[in-house]
Amino acid sequence: RFQRVREAQRKLPVNWQYESSVGAALPIITTLRDLQDTGDRVQVIRGCVSGTMAYVLNTFCGDVPFTEAVKQAVDKNFG
C-alpha cells in the first residue's frame, strides 16, 4: 500500500503529509527537513513532547510544583 501511495505521489502534483503521529502532532519532520533544505545542520533536537507532558499531567497534583514535575520527567528521560 505504501508503494502505491508513493507512486501516486510521483505521478500527481500532490503533497503527502505525515506529521500526525510524530511528537504529539508537532511539525517535527517538516521543520527538520526545512532546516536542512535551507543549509542548516541540525545537531540536537530537544523539547517537551507527548511523553514528558503525559508524565507531568499524571504527576502534577498540586503537592508538587509544576516545575518540579517537569524536572522529574526530564530526569527520567521522558523528553
All heavy atoms as a GROMACS GRO file, in nm:
protein
  620
    1ARG      N    1   0.082  -0.120   0.000
    1ARG     CA    2   0.000   0.000   0.000
    1ARG      C    3   0.087   0.126   0.000
    1ARG      O    4   0.059   0.222  -0.070
    1ARG     CB    5  -0.092  -0.006   0.121
    1ARG     CG    6  -0.191   0.105   0.123
    1ARG     CD    7  -0.285   0.086   0.237
    1ARG     NE    8  -0.392   0.181   0.225
    1ARG     CZ    9  -0.484   0.198   0.314
    1ARG    NH1   10  -0.487   0.123   0.422
    1ARG    NH2   11  -0.576   0.287   0.298
    2PHE      N   12   0.191   0.124   0.081
    2PHE     CA   13   0.282   0.239   0.087
    2PHE      C   14   0.340   0.269  -0.050
    2PHE      O   15   0.346   0.384  -0.093
    2PHE     CB   16   0.393   0.212   0.188
    2PHE     CG   17   0.499   0.318   0.192
    2PHE    CD1   18   0.475   0.438   0.258
    2PHE    CD2   19   0.621   0.299   0.131
    2PHE    CE1   20   0.572   0.537   0.262
    2PHE    CE2   21   0.718   0.397   0.134
    2PHE     CZ   22   0.694   0.516   0.200
    3GLN      N   23   0.384   0.165  -0.120
    3GLN     CA   24   0.444   0.185  -0.252
    3GLN      C   25   0.344   0.243  -0.351
    3GLN      O   26   0.378   0.327  -0.434
    3GLN     CB   27   0.502   0.052  -0.305
    3GLN     CG   28   0.622   0.005  -0.227
    3GLN     CD   29   0.735   0.107  -0.224
    3GLN    OE1   30   0.756   0.184  -0.318
    3GLN    NE2   31   0.808   0.110  -0.114
    4ARG      N   32   0.217   0.202  -0.344
    4ARG     CA   33   0.114   0.257  -0.433
    4ARG      C   34   0.092   0.405  -0.405
    4ARG      O   35   0.075   0.485  -0.497
    4ARG     CB   36  -0.017   0.179  -0.418
    4ARG     CG   37  -0.010   0.040  -0.479
    4ARG     CD   38  -0.145  -0.024  -0.479
    4ARG     NE   39  -0.209  -0.010  -0.348
    4ARG     CZ   40  -0.277  -0.104  -0.286
    4ARG    NH1   41  -0.297  -0.219  -0.342
    4ARG    NH2   42  -0.330  -0.083  -0.168
    5VAL      N   43   0.092   0.441  -0.278
    5VAL     CA   44   0.074   0.582  -0.242
    5VAL      C   45   0.192   0.664  -0.292
    5VAL      O   46   0.176   0.772  -0.348
    5VAL     CB   47   0.056   0.597  -0.089
    5VAL    CG1   48   0.062   0.743  -0.048
    5VAL    CG2   49  -0.074   0.534  -0.044
    6ARG      N   50   0.313   0.613  -0.272
    6ARG     CA   51   0.432   0.685  -0.318
    6ARG      C   52   0.432   0.700  -0.471
    6ARG      O   53   0.470   0.804  -0.524
    6ARG     CB   54   0.560   0.612  -0.273
    6ARG     CG   55   0.580   0.611  -0.123
    6ARG     CD   56   0.610   0.745  -0.068
    6ARG     NE   57   0.746   0.780  -0.108
    6ARG     CZ   58   0.799   0.898  -0.092
    6ARG    NH1   59   0.732   0.993  -0.034
    6ARG    NH2   60   0.921   0.922  -0.131
    7GLU      N   61   0.390   0.596  -0.543
    7GLU     CA   62   0.383   0.603  -0.688
    7GLU      C   63   0.281   0.707  -0.733
    7GLU      O   64   0.306   0.784  -0.825
    7GLU     CB   65   0.348   0.465  -0.746
    7GLU     CG   66   0.354   0.460  -0.896
    7GLU     CD   67   0.492   0.489  -0.953
    7GLU    OE1   68   0.594   0.461  -0.886
    7GLU    OE2   69   0.498   0.543  -1.064
    8ALA      N   70   0.165   0.710  -0.667
    8ALA     CA   71   0.064   0.811  -0.700
    8ALA      C   72   0.118   0.950  -0.673
    8ALA      O   73   0.093   1.044  -0.750
    8ALA     CB   74  -0.063   0.786  -0.618
    9GLN      N   75   0.194   0.965  -0.568
    9GLN     CA   76   0.253   1.096  -0.535
    9GLN      C   77   0.350   1.140  -0.645
    9GLN      O   78   0.356   1.257  -0.681
    9GLN     CB   79   0.324   1.089  -0.401
    9GLN     CG   80   0.388   1.221  -0.362
    9GLN     CD   81   0.476   1.209  -0.240
    9GLN    OE1   82   0.516   1.100  -0.201
    9GLN    NE2   83   0.507   1.321  -0.180
   10ARG      N   84   0.426   1.047  -0.698
   10ARG     CA   85   0.522   1.081  -0.803
   10ARG      C   86   0.451   1.124  -0.932
   10ARG      O   87   0.500   1.208  -1.006
   10ARG     CB   88   0.612   0.962  -0.831
   10ARG     CG   89   0.717   0.940  -0.725
   10ARG     CD   90   0.814   0.829  -0.766
   10ARG     NE   91   0.878   0.777  -0.648
   10ARG     CZ   92   0.841   0.666  -0.582
   10ARG    NH1   93   0.743   0.592  -0.627
   10ARG    NH2   94   0.904   0.628  -0.474
   11LYS      N   95   0.336   1.064  -0.961
   11LYS     CA   96   0.264   1.091  -1.086
   11LYS      C   97   0.176   1.215  -1.080
   11LYS      O   98   0.149   1.275  -1.183
   11LYS     CB   99   0.177   0.970  -1.122
   11LYS     CG  100   0.256   0.848  -1.160
   11LYS     CD  101   0.162   0.733  -1.191
   11LYS     CE  102   0.242   0.608  -1.228
   11LYS     NZ  103   0.153   0.493  -1.253
   12LEU      N  104   0.130   1.251  -0.962
   12LEU     CA  105   0.035   1.361  -0.948
   12LEU      C  106   0.096   1.476  -0.868
   12LEU      O  107   0.184   1.454  -0.785
   12LEU     CB  108  -0.092   1.312  -0.877
   12LEU     CG  109  -0.164   1.195  -0.944
   12LEU    CD1  110  -0.270   1.140  -0.851
   12LEU    CD2  111  -0.225   1.241  -1.075
   13PRO      N  112   0.049   1.598  -0.890
   13PRO     CA  113   0.100   1.711  -0.813
   13PRO      C  114   0.036   1.716  -0.673
   13PRO      O  115  -0.051   1.797  -0.645
   13PRO     CB  116   0.061   1.832  -0.897
   13PRO     CG  117  -0.063   1.789  -0.968
   13PRO     CD  118  -0.045   1.642  -0.993
   14VAL      N  119   0.078   1.623  -0.586
   14VAL     CA  120   0.022   1.617  -0.452
   14VAL      C  121   0.132   1.631  -0.348
   14VAL      O  122   0.248   1.604  -0.374
   14VAL     CB  123  -0.055   1.484  -0.427
   14VAL    CG1  124  -0.173   1.473  -0.519
   14VAL    CG2  125   0.037   1.365  -0.442
   15ASN      N  126   0.092   1.673  -0.231
   15ASN     CA  127   0.183   1.686  -0.119
   15ASN      C  128   0.137   1.590  -0.010
   15ASN      O  129   0.028   1.604   0.044
   15ASN     CB  130   0.182   1.831  -0.067
   15ASN     CG  131   0.287   1.854   0.038
   15ASN    OD1  132   0.372   1.770   0.062
   15ASN    ND2  133   0.282   1.970   0.099
   16TRP      N  134   0.217   1.493   0.022
   16TRP     CA  135   0.181   1.390   0.119
   16TRP      C  136   0.228   1.434   0.257
   16TRP      O  137   0.347   1.451   0.281
   16TRP     CB  138   0.245   1.258   0.080
   16TRP     CG  139   0.205   1.143   0.164
   16TRP    CD1  140   0.095   1.133   0.245
   16TRP    CD2  141   0.275   1.020   0.178
   16TRP    NE1  142   0.091   1.013   0.306
   16TRP    CE2  143   0.201   0.940   0.266
   16TRP    CE3  144   0.391   0.969   0.124
   16TRP    CZ2  145   0.240   0.813   0.303
   16TRP    CZ3  146   0.430   0.842   0.159
   16TRP    CH2  147   0.355   0.765   0.247
   17GLN      N  148   0.135   1.452   0.349
   17GLN     CA  149   0.167   1.495   0.485
   17GLN      C  150   0.163   1.374   0.579
   17GLN      O  151   0.075   1.291   0.569
   17GLN     CB  152   0.066   1.599   0.533
   17GLN     CG  153   0.062   1.724   0.447
   17GLN     CD  154   0.190   1.805   0.458
   17GLN    OE1  155   0.243   1.823   0.566
   17GLN    NE2  156   0.238   1.852   0.346
   18TYR      N  157   0.257   1.367   0.670
   18TYR     CA  158   0.263   1.252   0.761
   18TYR      C  159   0.313   1.289   0.899
   18TYR      O  160   0.387   1.217   0.962
   18TYR     CB  161   0.349   1.140   0.702
   18TYR     CG  162   0.482   1.188   0.649
   18TYR    CD1  163   0.593   1.196   0.729
   18TYR    CD2  164   0.493   1.225   0.516
   18TYR    CE1  165   0.714   1.240   0.680
   18TYR    CE2  166   0.613   1.269   0.465
   18TYR     CZ  167   0.723   1.274   0.548
   18TYR     OH  168   0.843   1.318   0.497
   19GLU      N  169   0.271   1.402   0.949
   19GLU     CA  170   0.315   1.451   1.080
   19GLU      C  171   0.227   1.404   1.195
   19GLU      O  172   0.267   1.411   1.309
   19GLU     CB  173   0.313   1.604   1.082
   19GLU     CG  174   0.407   1.669   0.984
   19GLU     CD  175   0.549   1.679   1.035
   19GLU    OE1  176   0.581   1.626   1.143
   19GLU    OE2  177   0.630   1.739   0.964
   20SER      N  178   0.109   1.358   1.172
   20SER     CA  179   0.010   1.342   1.278
   20SER      C  180   0.052   1.250   1.392
   20SER      O  181   0.007   1.266   1.504
   20SER     CB  182  -0.124   1.295   1.221
   20SER     OG  183  -0.108   1.169   1.162
   21SER      N  184   0.140   1.154   1.368
   21SER     CA  185   0.177   1.064   1.476
   21SER      C  186   0.318   1.089   1.528
   21SER      O  187   0.372   1.010   1.602
   21SER     CB  188   0.163   0.919   1.430
   21SER     OG  189   0.253   0.894   1.325
   22VAL      N  190   0.378   1.200   1.491
   22VAL     CA  191   0.513   1.230   1.534
   22VAL      C  192   0.511   1.344   1.635
   22VAL      O  193   0.460   1.451   1.608
   22VAL     CB  194   0.600   1.269   1.412
   22VAL    CG1  195   0.740   1.304   1.458
   22VAL    CG2  196   0.602   1.156   1.312
   23GLY      N  197   0.570   1.320   1.753
   23GLY     CA  198   0.583   1.426   1.851
   23GLY      C  199   0.454   1.494   1.887
   23GLY      O  200   0.447   1.614   1.890
   24ALA      N  201   0.350   1.419   1.914
   24ALA     CA  202   0.219   1.474   1.952
   24ALA      C  203   0.166   1.570   1.846
   24ALA      O  204   0.108   1.672   1.876
   24ALA     CB  205   0.227   1.541   2.088
   25ALA      N  206   0.189   1.535   1.722
   25ALA     CA  207   0.143   1.612   1.605
   25ALA      C  208   0.215   1.745   1.589
   25ALA      O  209   0.168   1.833   1.520
   25ALA     CB  210  -0.008   1.631   1.606
   26LEU      N  211   0.330   1.759   1.651
   26LEU     CA  212   0.412   1.878   1.629
   26LEU      C  213   0.481   1.862   1.494
   26LEU      O  214   0.518   1.751   1.456
   26LEU     CB  215   0.515   1.893   1.741
   26LEU     CG  216   0.457   1.911   1.880
   26LEU    CD1  217   0.569   1.908   1.984
   26LEU    CD2  218   0.381   2.041   1.890
   27PRO      N  219   0.502   1.971   1.423
   27PRO     CA  220   0.560   1.960   1.288
   27PRO      C  221   0.710   1.934   1.291
   27PRO      O  222   0.790   2.012   1.239
   27PRO     CB  223   0.526   2.096   1.226
   27PRO     CG  224   0.522   2.189   1.342
   27PRO     CD  225   0.465   2.106   1.456
   28ILE      N  226   0.752   1.826   1.350
   28ILE     CA  227   0.894   1.796   1.367
   28ILE      C  228   0.960   1.760   1.235
   28ILE      O  229   1.065   1.813   1.200
   28ILE     CB  230   0.913   1.683   1.470
   28ILE    CG1  231   0.866   1.729   1.606
   28ILE    CG2  232   1.058   1.637   1.474
   28ILE    CD1  233   0.855   1.620   1.708
   29ILE      N  234   0.900   1.670   1.158
   29ILE     CA  235   0.962   1.623   1.036
   29ILE      C  236   0.974   1.735   0.934
   29ILE      O  237   1.080   1.756   0.874
   29ILE     CB  238   0.885   1.503   0.978
   29ILE    CG1  239   0.895   1.385   1.076
   29ILE    CG2  240   0.938   1.463   0.841
   29ILE    CD1  241   0.807   1.268   1.041
   30THR      N  242   0.866   1.809   0.911
   30THR     CA  243   0.869   1.919   0.814
   30THR      C  244   0.968   2.026   0.857
   30THR      O  245   1.045   2.077   0.774
   30THR     CB  246   0.728   1.980   0.797
   30THR    OG1  247   0.641   1.876   0.753
   30THR    CG2  248   0.728   2.092   0.696
   31THR      N  249   0.968   2.061   0.983
   31THR     CA  250   1.061   2.163   1.033
   31THR      C  251   1.205   2.118   1.014
   31THR      O  252   1.290   2.195   0.967
   31THR     CB  253   1.034   2.193   1.181
   31THR    OG1  254   0.900   2.238   1.196
   31THR    CG2  255   1.129   2.298   1.235
   32LEU      N  256   1.235   1.993   1.047
   32LEU     CA  257   1.370   1.941   1.029
   32LEU      C  258   1.410   1.942   0.883
   32LEU      O  259   1.520   1.986   0.847
   32LEU     CB  260   1.377   1.798   1.084
   32LEU     CG  261   1.512   1.728   1.074
   32LEU    CD1  262   1.618   1.807   1.149
   32LEU    CD2  263   1.500   1.587   1.129
   33ARG      N  264   1.320   1.898   0.795
   33ARG     CA  265   1.350   1.898   0.651
   33ARG      C  266   1.373   2.041   0.601
   33ARG      O  267   1.466   2.067   0.524
   33ARG     CB  268   1.238   1.833   0.573
   33ARG     CG  269   1.273   1.825   0.423
   33ARG     CD  270   1.165   1.766   0.337
   33ARG     NE  271   1.124   1.636   0.383
   33ARG     CZ  272   0.996   1.601   0.405
   33ARG    NH1  273   0.900   1.688   0.386
   33ARG    NH2  274   0.966   1.480   0.445
   34ASP      N  275   1.288   2.135   0.644
   34ASP     CA  276   1.304   2.274   0.601
   34ASP      C  277   1.439   2.331   0.646
   34ASP      O  278   1.504   2.403   0.569
   34ASP     CB  279   1.191   2.362   0.656
   34ASP     CG  280   1.056   2.334   0.591
   34ASP    OD1  281   1.052   2.265   0.487
   34ASP    OD2  282   0.954   2.380   0.646
   35LEU      N  283   1.478   2.301   0.768
   35LEU     CA  284   1.608   2.348   0.816
   35LEU      C  285   1.722   2.292   0.732
   35LEU      O  286   1.813   2.366   0.691
   35LEU     CB  287   1.628   2.309   0.963
   35LEU     CG  288   1.544   2.387   1.064
   35LEU    CD1  289   1.549   2.320   1.201
   35LEU    CD2  290   1.590   2.531   1.073
   36GLN      N  291   1.717   2.163   0.704
   36GLN     CA  292   1.822   2.101   0.623
   36GLN      C  293   1.821   2.153   0.480
   36GLN      O  294   1.926   2.176   0.422
   36GLN     CB  295   1.808   1.949   0.626
   36GLN     CG  296   1.838   1.892   0.763
   36GLN     CD  297   1.812   1.743   0.772
   36GLN    OE1  298   1.721   1.691   0.710
   36GLN    NE2  299   1.894   1.675   0.850
   37ASP      N  300   1.703   2.171   0.423
   37ASP     CA  301   1.692   2.220   0.286
   37ASP      C  302   1.748   2.361   0.269
   37ASP      O  303   1.789   2.399   0.159
   37ASP     CB  304   1.546   2.218   0.238
   37ASP     CG  305   1.495   2.078   0.211
   37ASP    OD1  306   1.577   1.983   0.208
   37ASP    OD2  307   1.373   2.063   0.193
   38THR      N  308   1.748   2.439   0.376
   38THR     CA  309   1.800   2.576   0.368
   38THR      C  310   1.945   2.586   0.414
   38THR      O  311   1.998   2.695   0.433
   38THR     CB  312   1.712   2.674   0.450
   38THR    OG1  313   1.709   2.631   0.586
   38THR    CG2  314   1.573   2.682   0.392
   39GLY      N  315   2.010   2.469   0.434
   39GLY     CA  316   2.153   2.469   0.463
   39GLY      C  317   2.191   2.455   0.608
   39GLY      O  318   2.310   2.450   0.641
   40ASP      N  319   2.095   2.449   0.699
   40ASP     CA  320   2.128   2.432   0.840
   40ASP      C  321   2.167   2.287   0.867
   40ASP      O  322   2.120   2.194   0.802
   40ASP     CB  323   2.010   2.468   0.929
   40ASP     CG  324   1.988   2.618   0.938
   40ASP    OD1  325   2.087   2.690   0.958
   40ASP    OD2  326   1.874   2.661   0.924
   41ARG      N  327   2.253   2.268   0.966
   41ARG     CA  328   2.292   2.134   1.010
   41ARG      C  329   2.237   2.116   1.152
   41ARG      O  330   2.281   2.183   1.245
   41ARG     CB  331   2.443   2.120   1.010
   41ARG     CG  332   2.489   1.984   1.047
   41ARG     CD  333   2.639   1.967   1.024
   41ARG     NE  334   2.681   1.846   1.091
   41ARG     CZ  335   2.779   1.839   1.178
   41ARG    NH1  336   2.850   1.947   1.206
   41ARG    NH2  337   2.808   1.725   1.235
   42VAL      N  338   2.141   2.029   1.167
   42VAL     CA  339   2.078   2.006   1.297
   42VAL      C  340   2.164   1.907   1.375
   42VAL      O  341   2.190   1.796   1.328
   42VAL     CB  342   1.935   1.952   1.279
   42VAL    CG1  343   1.872   1.925   1.415
   42VAL    CG2  344   1.851   2.050   1.198
   43GLN      N  345   2.206   1.949   1.494
   43GLN     CA  346   2.292   1.864   1.576
   43GLN      C  347   2.216   1.799   1.692
   43GLN      O  348   2.246   1.688   1.730
   43GLN     CB  349   2.409   1.945   1.631
   43GLN     CG  350   2.498   1.996   1.520
   43GLN     CD  351   2.611   2.081   1.572
   43GLN    OE1  352   2.612   2.125   1.686
   43GLN    NE2  353   2.708   2.107   1.486
   44VAL      N  354   2.118   1.871   1.747
   44VAL     CA  355   2.042   1.821   1.861
   44VAL      C  356   1.899   1.870   1.850
   44VAL      O  357   1.876   1.983   1.808
   44VAL     CB  358   2.102   1.871   1.995
   44VAL    CG1  359   2.017   1.829   2.113
   44VAL    CG2  360   2.243   1.824   2.014
   45ILE      N  361   1.806   1.783   1.886
   45ILE     CA  362   1.666   1.823   1.896
   45ILE      C  363   1.621   1.795   2.038
   45ILE      O  364   1.635   1.683   2.087
   45ILE     CB  365   1.577   1.745   1.796
   45ILE    CG1  366   1.622   1.775   1.653
   45ILE    CG2  367   1.431   1.780   1.818
   45ILE    CD1  368   1.550   1.694   1.549
   46ARG      N  369   1.569   1.897   2.105
   46ARG     CA  370   1.520   1.882   2.242
   46ARG      C  371   1.382   1.945   2.251
   46ARG      O  372   1.353   2.041   2.182
   46ARG     CB  373   1.611   1.953   2.342
   46ARG     CG  374   1.743   1.890   2.360
   46ARG     CD  375   1.817   1.958   2.471
   46ARG     NE  376   1.950   1.899   2.480
   46ARG     CZ  377   2.048   1.951   2.545
   46ARG    NH1  378   2.033   2.064   2.607
   46ARG    NH2  379   2.164   1.892   2.550
   47GLY      N  380   1.302   1.894   2.340
   47GLY     CA  381   1.172   1.955   2.359
   47GLY      C  382   1.083   1.872   2.448
   47GLY      O  383   1.117   1.760   2.486
   48CYS      N  384   0.972   1.928   2.484
   48CYS     CA  385   0.870   1.858   2.562
   48CYS      C  386   0.769   1.801   2.464
   48CYS      O  387   0.690   1.875   2.409
   48CYS     CB  388   0.800   1.952   2.659
   48CYS     SG  389   0.892   1.987   2.805
   49VAL      N  390   0.776   1.674   2.442
   49VAL     CA  391   0.679   1.610   2.355
   49VAL      C  392   0.586   1.524   2.440
   49VAL      O  393   0.588   1.531   2.562
   49VAL     CB  394   0.747   1.529   2.242
   49VAL    CG1  395   0.817   1.622   2.146
   49VAL    CG2  396   0.846   1.429   2.296
   50SER      N  397   0.509   1.443   2.380
   50SER     CA  398   0.399   1.376   2.449
   50SER      C  399   0.441   1.297   2.573
   50SER      O  400   0.369   1.297   2.672
   50SER     CB  401   0.324   1.286   2.352
   50SER     OG  402   0.411   1.190   2.296
   51GLY      N  403   0.554   1.230   2.573
   51GLY     CA  404   0.595   1.153   2.690
   51GLY      C  405   0.615   1.241   2.812
   51GLY      O  406   0.570   1.209   2.923
   52THR      N  407   0.682   1.353   2.792
   52THR     CA  408   0.706   1.446   2.902
   52THR      C  409   0.575   1.504   2.954
   52THR      O  410   0.550   1.506   3.075
   52THR     CB  411   0.798   1.560   2.858
   52THR    OG1  412   0.922   1.506   2.815
   52THR    CG2  413   0.823   1.660   2.969
   53MET      N  414   0.492   1.550   2.863
   53MET     CA  415   0.366   1.612   2.906
   53MET      C  416   0.274   1.510   2.972
   53MET      O  417   0.207   1.542   3.071
   53MET     CB  418   0.296   1.679   2.787
   53MET     CG  419   0.372   1.800   2.734
   53MET     SD  420   0.423   1.918   2.863
   53MET     CE  421   0.265   1.975   2.921
   54ALA      N  422   0.271   1.387   2.922
   54ALA     CA  423   0.188   1.284   2.986
   54ALA      C  424   0.236   1.260   3.128
   54ALA      O  425   0.155   1.250   3.221
   54ALA     CB  426   0.192   1.155   2.904
   55TYR      N  427   0.367   1.251   3.148
   55TYR     CA  428   0.420   1.230   3.282
   55TYR      C  429   0.383   1.347   3.373
   55TYR      O  430   0.335   1.328   3.485
   55TYR     CB  431   0.572   1.214   3.278
   55TYR     CG  432   0.631   1.193   3.416
   55TYR    CD1  433   0.639   1.067   3.471
   55TYR    CD2  434   0.676   1.301   3.491
   55TYR    CE1  435   0.690   1.047   3.599
   55TYR    CE2  436   0.727   1.283   3.619
   55TYR     CZ  437   0.734   1.156   3.672
   55TYR     OH  438   0.783   1.138   3.799
   56VAL      N  439   0.405   1.469   3.325
   56VAL     CA  440   0.376   1.588   3.406
   56VAL      C  441   0.228   1.593   3.443
   56VAL      O  442   0.192   1.614   3.560
   56VAL     CB  443   0.418   1.717   3.333
   56VAL    CG1  444   0.364   1.841   3.402
   56VAL    CG2  445   0.570   1.724   3.323
   57LEU      N  446   0.141   1.570   3.347
   57LEU     CA  447  -0.003   1.580   3.374
   57LEU      C  448  -0.051   1.469   3.467
   57LEU      O  449  -0.144   1.489   3.545
   57LEU     CB  450  -0.081   1.579   3.243
   57LEU     CG  451  -0.056   1.701   3.154
   57LEU    CD1  452  -0.124   1.684   3.020
   57LEU    CD2  453  -0.100   1.830   3.221
   58ASN      N  454   0.014   1.354   3.462
   58ASN     CA  455  -0.022   1.245   3.553
   58ASN      C  456   0.039   1.262   3.691
   58ASN      O  457  -0.010   1.207   3.789
   58ASN     CB  458   0.019   1.110   3.495
   58ASN     CG  459  -0.072   1.068   3.382
   58ASN    OD1  460  -0.191   1.089   3.386
   58ASN    ND2  461  -0.013   1.008   3.281
   59THR      N  462   0.149   1.338   3.701
   59THR     CA  463   0.220   1.357   3.828
   59THR      C  464   0.173   1.480   3.903
   59THR      O  465   0.163   1.480   4.025
   59THR     CB  466   0.372   1.368   3.803
   59THR    OG1  467   0.415   1.252   3.734
   59THR    CG2  468   0.449   1.382   3.931
   60PHE      N  469   0.145   1.586   3.830
   60PHE     CA  470   0.111   1.714   3.891
   60PHE      C  471  -0.024   1.706   3.961
   60PHE      O  472  -0.126   1.678   3.900
   60PHE     CB  473   0.109   1.824   3.784
   60PHE     CG  474   0.083   1.961   3.839
   60PHE    CD1  475   0.177   2.022   3.920
   60PHE    CD2  476  -0.033   2.027   3.812
   60PHE    CE1  477   0.155   2.148   3.971
   60PHE    CE2  478  -0.057   2.153   3.862
   60PHE     CZ  479   0.038   2.214   3.943
   61CYS      N  480  -0.022   1.726   4.092
   61CYS     CA  481  -0.147   1.720   4.168
   61CYS      C  482  -0.160   1.838   4.263
   61CYS      O  483  -0.251   1.841   4.344
   61CYS     CB  484  -0.156   1.588   4.244
   61CYS     SG  485  -0.027   1.570   4.368
   62GLY      N  486  -0.070   1.932   4.257
   62GLY     CA  487  -0.077   2.046   4.347
   62GLY      C  488   0.022   2.034   4.462
   62GLY      O  489   0.066   2.134   4.516
   63ASP      N  490   0.056   1.912   4.500
   63ASP     CA  491   0.155   1.892   4.607
   63ASP      C  492   0.297   1.914   4.556
   63ASP      O  493   0.386   1.953   4.632
   63ASP     CB  494   0.145   1.750   4.665
   63ASP     CG  495   0.011   1.724   4.732
   63ASP    OD1  496  -0.052   1.821   4.777
   63ASP    OD2  497  -0.030   1.606   4.738
   64VAL      N  498   0.317   1.885   4.430
   64VAL     CA  499   0.448   1.900   4.367
   64VAL      C  500   0.439   2.020   4.273
   64VAL      O  501   0.349   2.027   4.190
   64VAL     CB  502   0.484   1.773   4.285
   64VAL    CG1  503   0.614   1.791   4.211
   64VAL    CG2  504   0.488   1.651   4.375
   65PRO      N  505   0.532   2.116   4.285
   65PRO     CA  506   0.530   2.229   4.192
   65PRO      C  507   0.542   2.182   4.048
   65PRO      O  508   0.608   2.082   4.019
   65PRO     CB  509   0.651   2.313   4.233
   65PRO     CG  510   0.682   2.271   4.373
   65PRO     CD  511   0.641   2.128   4.383
   66PHE      N  512   0.478   2.254   3.957
   66PHE     CA  513   0.480   2.218   3.816
   66PHE      C  514   0.623   2.204   3.764
   66PHE      O  515   0.655   2.108   3.694
   66PHE     CB  516   0.403   2.323   3.735
   66PHE     CG  517   0.394   2.290   3.588
   66PHE    CD1  518   0.302   2.198   3.543
   66PHE    CD2  519   0.477   2.352   3.498
   66PHE    CE1  520   0.293   2.166   3.407
   66PHE    CE2  521   0.469   2.323   3.362
   66PHE     CZ  522   0.376   2.229   3.317
   67THR      N  523   0.709   2.300   3.801
   67THR     CA  524   0.848   2.295   3.754
   67THR      C  525   0.920   2.170   3.803
   67THR      O  526   1.003   2.114   3.733
   67THR     CB  527   0.927   2.420   3.798
   67THR    OG1  528   0.913   2.436   3.939
   67THR    CG2  529   0.876   2.545   3.727
   68GLU      N  530   0.886   2.124   3.923
   68GLU     CA  531   0.947   2.000   3.976
   68GLU      C  532   0.897   1.878   3.898
   68GLU      O  533   0.974   1.786   3.871
   68GLU     CB  534   0.916   1.985   4.125
   68GLU     CG  535   0.975   1.860   4.188
   68GLU     CD  536   1.128   1.850   4.178
   68GLU    OE1  537   1.196   1.955   4.172
   68GLU    OE2  538   1.178   1.737   4.175
   69ALA      N  539   0.770   1.877   3.862
   69ALA     CA  540   0.716   1.767   3.782
   69ALA      C  541   0.785   1.760   3.646
   69ALA      O  542   0.820   1.652   3.598
   69ALA     CB  543   0.565   1.781   3.765
   70VAL      N  544   0.811   1.877   3.584
   70VAL     CA  545   0.882   1.879   3.456
   70VAL      C  546   1.023   1.829   3.475
   70VAL      O  547   1.075   1.749   3.396
   70VAL     CB  548   0.880   2.021   3.395
   70VAL    CG1  549   0.972   2.027   3.272
   70VAL    CG2  550   0.739   2.064   3.360
   71LYS      N  551   1.091   1.874   3.584
   71LYS     CA  552   1.228   1.831   3.611
   71LYS      C  553   1.232   1.680   3.630
   71LYS      O  554   1.322   1.613   3.577
   71LYS     CB  555   1.283   1.900   3.734
   71LYS     CG  556   1.426   1.865   3.767
   71LYS     CD  557   1.474   1.936   3.892
   71LYS     CE  558   1.618   1.903   3.927
   71LYS     NZ  559   1.655   1.764   3.921
   72GLN      N  560   1.136   1.623   3.701
   72GLN     CA  561   1.132   1.478   3.720
   72GLN      C  562   1.117   1.406   3.587
   72GLN      O  563   1.182   1.304   3.563
   72GLN     CB  564   1.016   1.440   3.813
   72GLN     CG  565   1.037   1.479   3.957
   72GLN     CD  566   0.914   1.449   4.041
   72GLN    OE1  567   0.821   1.381   3.999
   72GLN    NE2  568   0.912   1.504   4.162
   73ALA      N  569   1.032   1.458   3.500
   73ALA     CA  570   1.011   1.396   3.370
   73ALA      C  571   1.140   1.398   3.288
   73ALA      O  572   1.177   1.297   3.225
   73ALA     CB  573   0.900   1.467   3.294
   74VAL      N  574   1.209   1.510   3.291
   74VAL     CA  575   1.335   1.522   3.217
   74VAL      C  576   1.440   1.428   3.278
   74VAL      O  577   1.511   1.359   3.205
   74VAL     CB  578   1.384   1.668   3.215
   74VAL    CG1  579   1.525   1.678   3.157
   74VAL    CG2  580   1.287   1.753   3.134
   75ASP      N  581   1.447   1.423   3.411
   75ASP     CA  582   1.544   1.335   3.479
   75ASP      C  583   1.518   1.188   3.446
   75ASP      O  584   1.610   1.107   3.443
   75ASP     CB  585   1.539   1.354   3.630
   75ASP     CG  586   1.597   1.488   3.674
   75ASP    OD1  587   1.666   1.554   3.592
   75ASP    OD2  588   1.572   1.528   3.790
   76LYS      N  589   1.393   1.153   3.420
   76LYS     CA  590   1.356   1.016   3.385
   76LYS      C  591   1.366   0.990   3.234
   76LYS      O  592   1.323   0.886   3.186
   76LYS     CB  593   1.216   0.983   3.436
   76LYS     CG  594   1.207   0.981   3.588
   76LYS     CD  595   1.064   0.958   3.633
   76LYS     CE  596   1.053   0.972   3.782
   76LYS     NZ  597   1.067   0.848   3.852
   77ASN      N  598   1.419   1.088   3.162
   77ASN     CA  599   1.438   1.079   3.017
   77ASN      C  600   1.309   1.064   2.938
   77ASN      O  601   1.304   0.996   2.837
   77ASN     CB  602   1.534   0.965   2.982
   77ASN     CG  603   1.674   0.993   3.026
   77ASN    OD1  604   1.723   1.105   3.013
   77ASN    ND2  605   1.739   0.894   3.083
   78PHE      N  606   1.202   1.128   2.983
   78PHE     CA  607   1.078   1.129   2.906
   78PHE      C  608   1.083   1.232   2.793
   78PHE      O  609   0.998   1.232   2.707
   78PHE     CB  610   0.958   1.158   2.996
   78PHE     CG  611   0.915   1.040   3.076
   78PHE    CD1  612   0.932   1.038   3.213
   78PHE    CD2  613   0.854   0.931   3.016
   78PHE    CE1  614   0.892   0.928   3.288
   78PHE    CE2  615   0.814   0.821   3.088
   78PHE     CZ  616   0.834   0.820   3.225
   79GLY      N  617   1.178   1.323   2.796
   79GLY     CA  618   1.179   1.423   2.690
   79GLY      C  619   1.290   1.515   2.688
   79GLY      O  620   1.388   1.532   2.728
   0.00000   0.00000   0.00000
